[in-house]
Amino acid sequence: MNKTLKYIVLLAIVCFVGRASAQELKSEVFSLLNLDYPGLEKVKTLHQEGKDEDAAKALLDYYRARTNVKTPDINLKKVTIGKEEQQWADDALKHTFFVHKGYQPSYNYGEDINWQYWPVKDNELRWQLHRHKWFTPMGKAYRVSGDEKYAKEWAHQYIDWIKKNPLVKMDKKEYEMVSDGKIKGEVENVRFAWRPLEVSNRLQDQTSQFQLFLPSPSFTPDFLTEFLVNYYKHAIHILGNYSDQGNHLLFEAQRMIYAGAFFPEFKDAPAWRKSGIDILNREIHVQVYEDGGQFELDPHYHLAAINIFCKALGIADANGFRKEFPQDYLDTIESMIMFYANISFPDYTNPCFSDAKLTTKKEMVKNYKSWSKLFPKNQAIKYFATEGKEGALPDYMSKGFLKSGFFVFRNSWGMDATQMVVKAGPKAFWHCQPDNGTFELWFNGKNLFPDSGSYVYAGEGEVMEQRNWHRQTCVHNTVTLNNKNLDTTESVTKLWQPEGAIQTLVTENPSYKNLKHRRSVFFVDNTYFVIVDEMAGSAKGSINLHYQMPKGEIANSREDMTFLTQFEDGSNMKLQCFGPDGMSMKKEPGWCSTAYRKRYKRMNVSFNVKKDGEEAVRYITVIYPVKKSADAPKFAAKFKNKAFDENGLEVEVKVNGKKQSLKYKL
């Protein structure tokens, strides 16, 4: 056969597969099921008699009558649908699929669905298409309205997806590639459609979809066999392709527990469930430090990990296997919740360090309510769950998490608080940015130093450029050499003293070859902050101290290196930097992102000094929060020790002429 003819035949096959979404009986389902499972007696007899069509009908009858298996995700007696989900369900009938909140309005995937359509070269847009987020809303719309069109279309799309996204073999590591490189064609599609994280998403969500659509005439015995064979393929795929580490591994394990618990009729179901439980029981001690911080050092994924661990308990409780999680599993979750409560601001939002997104108060109150059911004795969790109506706040203010490298200075837990959260921890993973020493500062109802966030995750061309901009060390509140990203992120805590009139944090990071960064933060009189940055080592170049300013009008002066916000009364601040002779100030346009593909412009500033010898470059920054700009005091500051000292520091700060000595000995 010549090449042209081969191509035509191949094209014809592809076109045929594209159109083929008719249901067909999959007899292999009976070899995957444990036909001795209670309730499957009739199915077994009919299958043994060679009557597979009748056996499939009996299997469907069994599932429609089944009551012994539960999932905590959906209450079939009280199905409701919100306006947004109804819109997703209706749009899906026309193949306009809700894929990602960052890409709205949603894209249309064609009358003959093109599951490989990639309108913007953002990997998340293509990965998340295969999570089928609109399927559950279609199920809710079907249950609420009784309109068969939703069930019929869902069944069509489900089979269409199976036919057009075959699982072909590929190297496991290629699932996580940031750019497609040399992967093309069918294999290139597999890396999106069959990445284990997406597969696990479908495993979990299809338990709800199965229940919602089960009564429908479109849910035929043939369709049931297609569904179960496909579901089995999903679980086996994850079993052989678990992610190596991080939140992906946690998600996959938790969802394998769902698969094993929800479909106990599969021969392999006990192994799936055990696999997921074993991984979570192991990983909770691998991925969570003893201080409660999750090792990706990203508030967003810390929160996700808490909810993964809790979700596993939820399905265990619903199906009677809670005893498979030991007490230290619960104790660790509780410590994670307290970690998160401490680093959050009084309005329930979180710092947007690394790849974190901003949570809402509504979302967090809901989380605390569910956590409070797990930990009814924890008074702080109860306090946050009830917005202060019950329970009690912790009996401390400032708090350090030394292993994770998160430190919180605060003078109150209320909206009027002054609160700084500093991030200076060990080396972390993909979601963690090279930002050691950065911080966010809340004062009286406003975040005055929001972090740059991440904007997007991964993709090609422009998408990757956007991600890389937000990841730069120089767009965080820390110090760089020649504006370059840190070579090393491995901060060590030298001192943490969280009590009294002068609270102190000293951290040190071996930032670059032959250049380390020591940052000392003083919280003075529960009122203002003094940050001392010392860059010591033989490396030469430009030493740049960066601050990311809040959005809004800010008066600044190159003469005395000051920045003073001109916001409405309530929450303002004055920043002044004192550095060596020859220090210059530079203003640059910056960005701040608190949600995927959403960002706003703001000002970034740097204070810059040329380092051309062995001597350390040292800066003192005073940040003074004030309600009214007009009330900002005058500052002066100087070093008392004339050179960098490994063992200590002393600086003198004057506020409106009043002297304050700030010092420590290590």
N, C-alpha and C positions, 0 to 999 in steps of 0.2 A: 504493500500500500504506500503510495507516495505521500510526501509530507502534507500537501494541500488537502488530500482526501482525509488523512488522519485528523487534520485540524477541523475539517467540516464535520466529521463523525463526532469528535470531542465536543464541538460546539453544540451539536444536536443533542448530545447526552446532557450537557449542562443546561440547555434550554428546557429539556424534558424534566430534569430534576427540579428546575426552577418552578415549573408549573405543577409538579406532582405534590399536591398536599392532601390527597384523598387518604382516608384512614384505612389501615389494613390490620388484620389479626396477626399478632406477633406470638406464635406458639412457644417461642423460647422462654416466655415469661414463666411458664409452669416449671421449668427447670431451675429458675432463680428463686422460686418461693418454697418455703417449708410447708408442703401440702398436709403435713400432720399437725399444723398449727390449729388450735381449737377454733371451730367455726368453718374450716375449709374442707370438711369431710365430703360434701357434695361436689365441690370443685375437683377434689382428688379422684372421686369415682368417675365423673364424666370425662376427665382427662385420660384416665386409664382405659376407658372404653373408646378412646379415639374421638370423642365428641368435643373438640376444643372450642367450637363456637358456643355450645351450650355451657361448657366450663367457664368461658369468659363471662357469659350472662350471669352465672351463679356467683362468680367472683365479684361482679359489679353489685349484685344483690347483697353480698356479704358486706362490702364496704359501705353501702347505703344504710345498712342496719347496724353497723359497728358503733359501739358506745364506750368501749373500754380504753380507748386511746384519746388523749387530750393534748392540745397545744395552748399555751397561755396567750398566744398572739391574737386570737379572734374569738369573739363570743357570738356563736351562730344564732342565739336567741335574741340578740340585740345588735343587728348589723345596721350601721349608719354610714352615710357618706357625706363628706364635706363638699363645698362648692368647687374647690380646687381639684379634688380627686374625681369629681363628676366630669369636670372639664377634660381631665386626662383620659378618662374612659371614653368620652364622646369623640375626642380627637383621634383616639386609637382606632376607632371604627373606620376612619379615613386614612389610617397608616401615618398619622402625625403623632410621633411617639415622644412622650416626656422622658428624656434621657438624663438631663443634668440641669440643675437650677441655674448654673452659670451660663447656659445657652438658651435664652428665651427671646422670642417665641421659639417653640420646638420646630425641628425640621421634619419634613415629610419624606418618607422612605419609599414612595412609589406604589403604584397599584399592585404591581408584582414586586413584593417587598425586596429591596436591595439591602441585605444585612451587612454588606461591606461598604456602604456609603459612608464617606468620611469628609464631611463638609469643611471642617477646620482640623488641621493636623495636630490636635490635642489628643493624646492617648486616652485621657479620661473619657472623652466624648465617645470614643469607639469601644472602650472597655465597658462603660456603663450602659451602652445600648443593650448589651447581652445580660444585663440584670433584670430586664423586662419589668421596670418599675410600674408600668401601666397595667400589668396583668391583674394585680390584686384590686385596684380600683375598678376594673372591668367586672371582677367578681362581685364586688360590693354593689355596683350599679345593677348587676343582674339580680341579686338577692332583694334589693330595695324596690326595684321596678317590676321584676318578674318578666322583663322583656328578653326574649330568647336571642335577640340579635347580638347581645354582648357575649353570651355563651358560645354561639355559633362562630362568631368572629375570633374569639379566644382560641377555640379548638383549631380553627383554620391556621391562625398564626403560630400556635404551638407546633403543629405538624410541619408547617412551612419552615420554621426555624430548624427543626431536626433534619429535614431533607437538604437544606442549603448550608448547613454548618457541620459537615461530617468531621469526626475526630480522627485526624491523621497523626502519625507519630512525629514528635519533634523533641528537641533537646529541652529538658526542664528549665534550664537557666534562661532560655530565650523568652519564656513567658514574662519575665521582668525587665526585658531590655527597654531602655528609655527611647531609643530610636530604632526604626525597623532595620537599619543596616542592609544586609544582603538577603533578609528573609522576604520572599515574594510569593505571590499566588496563594494556593490553598493553605500552605504552612503559615503564611503571613496572617491569614484570617484566623487560623487556630490560636495564634498567640493572643488574640483578642477574645474570641468566642469561648475558648476553653482554658483561659488563665484560671488557676485553682480558686482565686478569690471570687471571681465572677461565678464559677461553678458552684461554690459554697453558698453564694447569695441565692442562686436559683434553688438549691437544695432546701434552704430554709423557707423561702417565700412560697415555694410550690406546695408546702404543707397547708398553708392558708388557702391558696388557689384551688387545691384539690377539694377541700371542704366546701368552698363557696360554690363551685360549679358542679359538684357531684350529683345533685338532683336533676340537672338539666338533661333533656332528651338528646342534646348535642354531645353529652358525655356518654358515648355508646360503649358497649363491651369491647369493640375493636379499639376505640380510642384509649380505653383503660389499659389495654395491653401495650399500646405504644407508649403511654405515659410511664408505666411501671418499668419497661425495658430501658427507656431513656433515663429515668430516675436512678436506676441501678447503675447505669453507665457513669452517671455523674459521681456517685459515691465511690465507685471503684477507681475512677480517675483521681479523685482527691487522695484516696488511700495511697496511691503510688506516686503522688506529686505534691505532697505537703510542702508549703513554703519552708525555708530553712529557719526563719526566725521572725520576730517582730509581731506587729498586730495582725498581719495576714495569717500567720500560723494560728493565732488565737481565734480569729474569725472562722477559719476552716475547721478547727477542732470542735468549736462550739456547734457549728452547723452539722457536723457529722453526728453529734449527739442527737440533734433534731431528727436526722435521717433514721438513725437506729431506733429511736424512741417512737417515731410516728409511723414507721412501716416495719413493725416487729415481725411481719409475715415473711420478710426476706430471710433466706438462710443465713446471709452474712450480717443481718442487722445487729446481733449481739456484739460482733467484732467491731462494727462501725461505732457503736455506742461506747464500747470499752476504749477504742482508739482515741476518741475525742476526750473522754474523761481522763485517761492517762496523760494525754498531752497537757490539758489544762492544769491538772494537779502538779505536773512537773514544771510547766512554764510559769506558773504564778510565782514560783520561787526563783526562776531564772530571770524573768523580765521585770520583777518588782523588787526594788532595793528594800533593805530593812527599814528605811525611813518612810516607805510608802510610795515613793516616786517610781513611775514606769520608765524603763531604761531608754526609751526613745526621746525622753526629755522634751516632750511637746504636749502642752496642756490638752489639746484636741484629742490626741491619741491616748493620753492618760485617761481621759473621760471615756473614750471608746472601750478601752481595756476593762474599766470598771464594769461597764454595761454588758460586755461579753461574758465576764465571769458571773455576773448576776443572772444573765439570760440562761446560762447553763443550769443554774440553780432553779430557775423558774420552770423549765421543762422537767427537771428532776422531781420537783415538788408535785407537778401535775400528774406524773406517772409513777410516783412512789419509789424513786431510787436516790433520794437525797443523801442517804448514809454513805454513798460512794464518794462524797466530798468530805474530807476531814475538817476538824475545827480550825486548824491553822489556815485552811483555804478561806474560811469566813473572816478570820482575824486579819488576814492580809487585805481582803477587800475593804474592811472597815478602816484600816490604816491608809489605804488609797483614797478613800472618800474624805478623810480628815486632811490629807495632803492637799487635795483639790479645794476643799473649803478654805484652807489657809491661804492658798495663792490667788484665790478669786477676790474680786473687788466687792464692795458693799452692795452694788446693784446686781450681783450674781454673775457678772461677766468675768471672763478670764483674760490674762495677758495673752497677746497674739505672738508669742515667741515661736520661732521655727515655722512649721506649716500649720499652726493653729488657726482656727476660725473663731469668730466671736459667738459665744452662746447667748441665748436670750434668757431673761428672768423666767418667762413662762416655761421654757424647756427645762430649766434647772430646778424650778419648784417641783415640777412633775418628777424629775429624777430623784430629788430628795424625798419626796413622798414614797416612791417605790423603795428607796433605800431604807427609809424609816421602818417599813414593814419587816425588812430583813434584820434590822438592828434596833428593836423597839426601846432598848435600854440606853441608847446613845442620845444624850440630851442635846448635843450640838446639832446632830442630824435632824432631830425633831424640831429644833429651833428654826433651822433653815427650811424645813418642809412646811412649817406653819407660818412662815414669815414673821417669826418672833412671838406668836400668840402662845405657844407652848415650848417646853424645853428650856435650855439655858445655853448661853454662849460659853466658849472655852474660858478658863480662868487665867489666861495669859494674853498678852498683846502680840509682841514680836515673836517670830518662830523661825528656826533654821532647820533645813533638811540637808545635813552636811554631806551625805553620800550622793544624793541627786544633784546637789549644788543649787538649790533654790532657797532664797532667804527673804523673809518678809519683815519689814519694819512697819509698825503701825501704832497709832496712839488711840485708836477707837475701832470698833467693829461697825459703827453706824455710817450713814451716808456722809456725815461731816468729817470723816476720818482723813488723816494724812497717812498714806500707805505707799511704800515702795516695795516692789518685788524685783529682786536681783537674780539673774541666771548666770551661774558660773560653775559648771559641773564637769564630769568626766567626758570622755569621748563617747559619742552616741552614734545613731544610725542615720539612714537616708533622710528621714523627715527633720532631723536636727540641723540647724544652720550653724555656721562657724561664727558665733556671736558672743563668745565668753566675756562676761562682765557687763552685758547689757542689762537694762532695767526698764520698768514702766512705773510711772508715778501718778497716783490718784490723790486728788485734793478736793474735799468738800463737793463731791458730786460730779467730778470731771476727771478724765484721764488726760493728764498734761503731757505725757511722753509715750504715746502709743507706738508700739513696735511697727516695723515695716510690713510684717505679714509675709505671705508667699504668692498671692494672686493666682498662679496656676501651678500644676505639678510637673508634667512632662509631656513632650511631644517633639515636633520637628520645627526647624526654622524659627519663625517669630515667637512661637509658643515657648521654646526653650530659652530664647533670649529674654523673654519676660520673666521666666522663672529665675534665671541666673541673676537678673538685676536685683530682685528681692532677696536673694541669698547672700549677696555680697556682705562681707564684714563691715565695709565702710558705710552701710546704710542701717547700722545699729548703733546704740549708745555705748561705744567702746573705742579702743585705740588700734590703729593699724600702722604698719611700716609701708611707706610708699603706696598707700591706699589698697594694698593687696589683701586677699583673703588670708586668714590665719593658716599657717602651716600645721599647727598643732592645737587641738582643743582638749586640754587635760588639766582643768583648773584644780588647784589644791587649796583647801581652806586652811589658812594660817591662824586665824583668830575669829571667833564668833562670840560676841558679848552682847546679849539682847536686853539687858536691864539697865535701869538707872537713868541719870540725866544725859549721859553720853553713851549711846549704844554704838558698837563697833563691829564691822565686818572687814576682814582682810583676806583677799584671795590672790592667788598667783597662777599665771598660765605661761607655759613655755612657748609663747606665741609664734616666734620665728627662729630660724637658726641663729644662734648667738644673740638672742634678744628676748628677754622675758618681760611680762607685764604684771606688775603688782598694783592691784586696785584696793584702796582703803576707803570705806564708806563710814561716815560718822552721822548718826541721827542725833541732833543736838536739841535738848530741852523739849523733845516731842514736837518740834516745830520746823526745823530746817535741816538740810543735808549739806555736808561737805564731802566732796569726792576727791581723793588724791590718787593720781595716776603716775606711776614711775616705770619708765622703760629702761631696763638695765641690760648691758651686754656690749659686745664689741661690734655688733652690726652697725652699719652706717646707712643713712638715707633720711627721708622725710618722715617725721613722727607726726601722725595725724590723730587728733582727738575729735571724735564725731558725736554730734547730738542731733536727734531727729525732732524737729519742733512740731507742736500741735498746729492744727489748721486754724487760720484766723490772723488777725492783725497783730504784728509783733514789732515793737520799736527796737532798734538795735544801734549800737555804737561801736565803730572800729577803734575809737580812741581808748575806751576803757573796757572793750571786749564784753559788752553786756547785751542781754536780750530780755525784753520786758513785754509780757503779753498785754494786749489792750482789749481784753474780753469784757463782757458785762460783769458787774460786781458779783462776787460769789466764789469764783475760782480763777486765780491768776498766778503767775510766778515770775520771779526775776532770776536770771542765770548770769553769773559773771565768772570768767575764766582768768586765772593768774598763771602766767607761764614765764619761761626764760626770756631774756632780751632777744629781740628779733622774731618773736612769735607773730604770725600773721593769721588773719581770719578769712575764711572763704565761705560764701553762701552758694548753695546749689539747689536746683529744683529736685524735689523728692516725691515719693509716693507712699501712701499708706493703704494697705488692703486688709479688710477684716472679713471678707467673704470671697468665695471663688469667683474670679473674673470681675470683681468689683473693687475699685480703688479710687482714691482722690489725691489731688496734688497738695503738696505742702513743702516747707523749706527744710533742707538739711544744712547743717553748718559744721565746719571743721576748724580747729585751731591747730596751726602747723608750725613745726620747728625743725630746722635742719640739724641732724646729728652727724657730726663729722669726726668724732673722737670716741674715746672710751667712756667719757662721762655720761651718766644717765640723764635722760630728758624727763623732767618732772612738771606736772600741772596740778594746780588746785582749782577746783570748781565749786562755787557756792550756789546752791539752788534753794531759793527761799519762796515757799508758797504764801500767797497773800490773797485776801478776799478782794481788795481793791488795788488796782495798779498804782494808784497815787500813794498808797501806804507802803510801797516797797522801800526797805531801808538801804542805807549806803554800806558797802562792804570794803574791807581790805583784808589781804591774806598774805602770809609769807611762811617759808620753811624756816624752822629753828635749827634743824640739823643741816649742815651746809652741803652734804652730799648724800647720795643714796646709802642707806644703812640696812644690811641684811636683817638685823635684829630689832629694828624699831623705827619709830617715826615721831617727829614732833612738829606741829604747825601751829601758827597763831592766826586766829581769825578775829577781825573786828566787825561788829554789826552796830551801825550808828555809834561808832566810837567805843563800844563796850568790848573789852578783850576776852577772848575765850581760847584757852590752850587745849589742843587736841593731841593726844599722844598714846602710844602703846609700846610695850616691850614684848618681844616674842620669847 
